Amino acid sequence: MDAQRAQEICNSPQMENVTYNGTRIYIEHVDQQSGKATIHPLDEPSNKQSVSVTNLVER
């Protein structure tokens, strides 16, 4: 995924099916300059991590 699409998903009121390493995640924030996204697994909102948007997969 690219940073622009990750930002679109982050801003969307609709929940998109996005995964990181096979786990469904929620995108909290996207830094388009660095190409990083702050995410967390859907079932673990306290487990936040910063990852490259290129590792996110839209299903």
HUQUINOR-V303789 format. One record per backbone hydrogen bond with DSSP energy under -0.5 kcal/mol. CO is the residue of the C=O (numbers start at 1). NH is the residue of the N-H. If there is no record, write none. Layout:
BEGIN
co	nh
CO	NH
CO	NH
END
This chain:
BEGIN
co	nh
2	6
3	7
4	8
5	9
6	10
7	11
8	12
14	16
16	18
17	59
18	25
19	57
20	23
23	20
24	42
25	18
26	28
26	40
29	38
30	32
31	35
31	36
35	53
36	31
37	39
37	51
38	28
38	29
39	49
40	26
41	44
44	47
46	48
47	41
49	39
49	51
51	37
52	55
53	56
55	21
57	19
57	59
END
